[in-house]
Amino acid sequence: MTTSTDTTTDTTTTELEAAAFRRLVAHLRERTDVQNIDLMNLAGFCRNCLSRWYREAAETRGVTLTDPEAREIVYGMPYKEWQAKFQTPASSTQQASFTEAVRHNH
């Protein structure tokens, strides 16, 4: 939300958005018990989506960032390491919910 009387609105808004992003990333790093498939099923996005959005934003600003680099920013470690430490096999219920959600979103 911006007002025309605040000359630092754009800067302040960007700073607030960046702070919220950092908090979201920190929260997702702490909640390693929450699987990406659960995020996808409930919210329609996951850590990988967030890292892709980050990479895409970097590209629009001329910053080259690979998917693995962007994922490491979001996961706080290489993706393969996170998978080995925290990712669990998806249950049949999770898989069915994901299939249903994808069908409704396309």
WOCORLIN-V142153 format. One record per helix or strand. SS is the DSSP state (a for helix, b for strand). FROM is the first residue (numbers start at 1). TO is the last residue. Records with the same first field share a line. If there is no record, write none. Layout:
BEGIN
SS = FROM-TO, FROM-TO
END
This chain:
BEGIN
a = 9-30, 36-43, 47-60, 67-75, 79-86, 92-105
END
